[in-house]
Every structure is written in structure tokens, then in C-alpha cells.
Amino acid sequence: MPAAAASYSPFAGIKSASQMGGSRRLGVGKYVVKIDTLRFFQSRKDRSPVFAADLEVVESDNDEFQPGDKVGYATKRGQFAEYFLGDIKAFLMAAGADEDELDEDAADECVSEAQPLRGTLMRCHVTLDTKNPEKGYTRYLFLPHTDK
């Protein structure tokens, strides 16, 4: 009996995939996080560009998040592209990117298979927007780990 023809599996690469378990978002608090994976993709819902980070909690002042917890951060392009790009720039600079060298190519490299920022520590302050508390908008401020 001839061998079955090899076919593409939708699970190709599962062995090396990170287990994110639904990727919780950080609650209000102050954290030190470590970058696992940075990604750029289009949302399935409306095809908008999305920048996402898979992170690991290293330190937390919020009892709901313990060292080792896997969390996610994402920003999606809305009506104003400059806010989306500004959020990405702030994140990458907090991860150590040099403002003078941060251009399209440098940003592309950060989300590439090489993942040059994997393992980078950052501080993250999460607060609720007090201007519109009924909307429950959460603000993320990423800072270099060395800044106190």
C-alpha cells in the first residue's frame, strides 16, 4: 500500500507555540512584565491593524496577577492612525528602542520571527480612565524597567 501523501496541517508549529490560555489583560496596578512575543496582524472582525504583545508578569502589586502569569496587551487602529502608531512607539521605546532609530524597518523587525525584544523587562502602570468611567477604558503606560 503506498504511503499517504503529506498534507498541510492547521496545527503546524503547535509544539513550539506559547500557551496563553486566553490571554488575560492586566487589571489596575503596577507591574514589571517580560516580553514573550510581539505580533502585528489584522483583526478578524473588521480587518483593522492590531499590535499585540504576549507578556509574562514578573512583579505585581495586584493580587489577581502573580509572577509567571501570562497576560496580553493589544492596541488596534481606530479612526486616528497617529494614536495607534503613538501607542506602538511608546511601547517599543519602553522596551529599549532608540527614538532616532525607530522607523518602519525597526518596528517590522520587532514583530518578526527573530523577536529581538523577547525577554525584555518593562514596567507597566495600568489605570482606569476617570473621564469616562462608565466606558471602562483602561490606560496602559509602559516605561523602561530602569526608570523608577
C-alpha positions in Angstrom: 0.0 0.0 0.0 1.5 3.4 -1.0 2.3 5.9 1.7 -0.3 8.7 2.2 0.6 12.0 0.6 1.9 14.6 3.1 -0.6 17.3 3.7 -0.5 20.7 5.4 -1.8 20.6 9.0 -3.5 23.6 10.5 -1.6 22.7 13.7 1.9 23.0 12.1 4.1 24.7 14.7 1.9 23.8 17.8 4.9 22.2 19.5 6.7 25.5 19.8 3.7 27.7 20.4 3.2 29.6 23.7 0.3 28.6 25.8 -1.5 31.8 26.5 -4.8 30.4 27.9 -7.0 33.2 26.6 -4.5 35.9 27.4 -5.9 38.0 30.2 -5.5 41.7 30.2 -3.8 43.4 33.2 -6.0 44.9 35.8 -5.4 48.2 37.6 -1.9 48.2 39.2 1.8 48.5 38.7 3.8 45.7 37.2 7.1 44.5 35.8 6.5 42.4 32.7 8.7 40.4 30.4 8.1 40.4 26.7 7.4 36.9 25.2 6.1 37.6 21.7 5.2 40.8 19.7 2.8 40.4 16.8 1.2 42.5 14.1 -1.9 41.3 12.3 -5.3 42.3 11.0 -8.4 41.7 13.2 -10.8 39.1 12.0 -13.8 41.3 12.8 -13.0 44.4 10.7 -9.6 43.8 9.2 -8.1 46.7 11.3 -4.3 46.5 12.1 -3.5 45.2 15.6 -0.2 45.4 17.5 -0.2 42.8 20.3 2.2 41.7 23.0 2.3 38.4 24.9 3.8 39.2 28.3 4.7 37.4 31.5 4.2 39.1 34.9 7.4 39.4 36.8 6.2 41.6 39.7 2.7 42.9 40.6 1.0 45.0 43.2 -2.4 43.5 42.1 -3.2 40.2 44.0 -5.1 38.9 40.9 -1.8 38.8 38.9 1.1 36.7 40.2 4.6 36.3 38.9 4.6 33.8 36.0 1.0 34.7 34.8 0.7 35.2 31.1 -1.1 38.3 30.0 -1.7 40.2 26.8 -1.7 43.8 25.6 -3.1 44.9 22.3 -3.8 48.2 20.5 -6.0 48.4 17.5 -6.0 51.1 14.8 -9.2 53.1 15.1 -10.2 56.3 13.4 -6.9 58.1 14.2 -3.8 56.4 12.9 -1.5 58.7 14.9 -2.8 57.4 18.2 -2.3 53.8 17.2 1.3 54.5 16.0 2.0 56.6 19.1 0.9 53.7 21.3 3.2 51.3 19.4 6.1 53.8 19.5 5.7 54.3 23.3 5.7 50.5 23.9 8.8 49.9 21.7 10.7 52.8 23.3 9.8 51.5 26.8 11.3 48.2 25.6 14.5 49.9 24.7 14.1 51.1 21.1 16.1 54.2 20.3 13.8 57.0 19.1 16.3 58.2 16.5 16.4 54.7 15.0 12.8 53.7 15.4 11.4 53.6 11.9 9.2 51.2 9.8 12.0 48.7 9.4 12.9 48.7 13.1 9.2 48.2 14.0 8.9 45.4 11.4 11.9 43.7 12.9 10.4 43.8 16.4 7.4 41.7 15.3 9.4 39.4 13.0 10.2 35.8 13.7 13.6 36.9 15.2 11.7 38.5 18.1 14.7 40.7 19.2 12.8 42.1 22.2 11.9 38.7 23.7 12.9 38.6 27.4 13.0 42.4 27.7 11.7 43.7 31.1 9.4 46.7 31.2 7.3 48.5 33.8 3.6 48.9 33.2 1.2 51.1 35.1 -2.5 50.3 34.4 -5.2 52.8 35.4 -8.9 53.4 34.6 -9.9 56.4 32.6 -11.5 58.8 35.1 -13.0 61.0 32.3 -15.3 58.2 31.1 -15.6 55.6 33.9 -18.8 54.2 32.5 -17.0 53.0 29.4 -14.4 51.2 31.5 -11.5 52.4 29.3 -8.1 51.1 30.6 -4.9 53.1 30.1 -1.6 51.4 29.9 1.7 53.3 30.5 4.8 51.3 29.6 8.1 52.5 30.9 11.6 51.2 30.7 12.4 48.9 33.5 15.4 51.0 34.6 13.2 54.1 35.2 11.9 54.3 38.8 
